[in-house]
């Protein structure tokens, strides 16, 4: 029995850069085991079984960690790109409002939902904001579109 497990483990560990339990995998990624099970059900991570004992490949854990890091970087980058075309103090409030609105949605808002949300907030802002600020924002947005605006 011991040698069967040892053979199975060494073969699979070579294929997947090591194996660990689902609980350890969840800790490594920084999520709950329930969330890990949802990710497994979606097919992003596989379980490997020896008899009835589940294991997770370390290579898939590393990929999930990298995917999550890239997703966070993309979100931060897209917010930095949005900054020049929306009014500054209001944009921070809108970002926080959007995050709260989609906090219960796995993965947050889609790019289309984000665009629609910010466009709606901008339209509302234009109706109540100081006309001079609206004019300055329109000029800045036009310069960005014509590639004449440079950030400092």
Helices and strands as residue ranges (DSSP letters): H 2-15, E 19-20, H 22-29, H 33-42, E 47-50, E 53-57, H 58-82, G 83-85, H 88-101, H 111-128, H 131-145
